[in-house]
Amino acid sequence: MRNKYIEAFENAQVAEKSIPDFRAGDTLRVAVKIEEGGKTRIQNFEGVCIARRGQGTGETFIIRKIGANSIGVERIFPLYSDSLEEIQVLRKGKVRRAKLFYLRNRRGKAAKIRELRK
């Protein structure tokens, strides 16, 4: 059982932001606000969502991309963070698991996720 004041605050936070429907296996482009010096800019981070966890305002998701020199880069984003400008779903993936941590050990075609066609 949660405190009613905390629950009311979380509901207000959740109602403010529009989050697209996505799950593990989807390819996302996340626009992140970055502050350098006195300036702010937006940088895109594009990759496969390998996990979602938590609930309410504490919900997070992990995105994995292959960076330079075939090195995997993962970032954990809070879903309702102020630093997230936008979340775009580029592709829907057809996967059978909720957590895709096995992708960490795969390279190239072995790490490929089939697209969900409708």
N, C-alpha and C positions, 0 to 999 in steps of 0.2 A: 504494500500500500504506500502510495506516494503522498507527499505533502501537497495540499491543494494549491498553495501559493506557487510552489515550484512547477506544478503541472500547468497552472494558468500561464506562467511566464514562458514555459516551453511551447505551449500551444500558440502563443503570440509570435514567438520566433519562427516557428514552422510555417505559420500562415503568411508571413512576410515574403518568403522566398519561394519561387517556383522551380521545382526540381523535376527534370524529365524522368520518365520511368526507365530505369536501366538495371542490369544485374550483372553477375560475373559472366565473362565471355564477350561482353560488348566492347567495341572500340570507341573510346571517348576522346574528346578534345576539351580540355579544361583550361579556361582562361584565368590565370592567376595574377593578382596585383602584386607587383614587386616594388618596394621602396628602396631607392638607392640615393644616398645623399638627401637632398630635399625634393627629389623628383619621384613621381610614381609612374610606372609603365605596366603594360599588360603583356605577359608572356604565356604562350600556349604550351601545354604539356599534353602530348598525344600518345595514347597507348591502350593496352587491353586492361580492362578492369578484372583483377584476379580475385577480389574479395570485397564483401560488404559486411560490416559488423556493427553492433550496437543498436540503439533505438533512440527515438526522440532527437533532441538537439545534440546528443553525444554520438550520433551515428557517424561512422567513418567508412571510407573506401580506399582500396589500394589500387594504384595504376602502375603497370609495368610497361616500359618501352625499351627497345634496344637502341642504345646510344652509339656514340662514335667507337670505332674499333670493336664492334660487336660486344660491347659491355652492357649488361642489363642494368637498368636504372629503375628503381621503385620509389614511389612517393605515396605517403599516406595523407589523405585530405579529409578534414572534418567536413561533413556534408553541408552544414549550415554556417560555415566560416564566412566572415566578412571579406577575407582575402580572395574568395572565389567570385569572379565576375560572371562567369557563364559556364554551363556544362552542355556540350553538344554530343549527341549520340550519332556516330558516323556509321557504324555497322552493328547489327544484332548478331551475336554469335550463338551457334548451336552447341551447347555443352550440357553435360549430364551431372555436373557437380556445382556446389555453391562456392567452393573455394578451389582455385586453380593453382595452388602452390607447386604442383608438379611441373608447371611451365618453366620454373627456375632452372631445371636440369636439362631443358631441351633447347636445341638450336635449329635455326633454319626451318625446313619444311615440317620437322617433327613438332615445332611449336605453333604450327598453323591451326587456326580455329575456323571451322566451316561456318559460312554465313547462313543465317536463318532466312529462308525465302518464304514469302507469304503468298 
